[in-house]
Amino acid sequence: MTYEWPIPTDLSKEGKEAAELLKQFFTEKGITDHGGGGRFYSPSEWKDRGEQWGTESLLIITHDGGDHASAFAYDYGNYSLIDELQTRLGHINVFAEQCTSWYTALYRH
């Protein structure tokens, strides 16, 4: 199963760049959304949902049990994958912050 990871149209330039980087990373690693819950949200979409945290970020990604969750959620124990993603994001001056076990927000360094 593949997942196309649609990018919200109302992201900032940095948010779009981060979303493209994530899509490329997922493709390289063979990561899909198999297992559920994954998609990108813009900060405005996130606010419209009534969410409290991550509303000032560049991009939000949900990962409630999907294959991609191990790239964000420390509970999965794949620290080397998380570190590799953080390093790549650092090259574009962005970092990922796990907000809960089911979503992560990306911010400028």
Secondary structure as UniProt FT lines:
FT   TURN            9..10
FT   HELIX           13..29
FT   TURN            34..35
FT   STRAND          39..41
FT   HELIX           43..48
FT   TURN            49..50
FT   TURN            55..56
FT   STRAND          59..62
FT   HELIX           67..71
FT   HELIX           74..76
FT   HELIX           79..90
FT   TURN            91..93
FT   STRAND          94..98
FT   STRAND          103..108
//
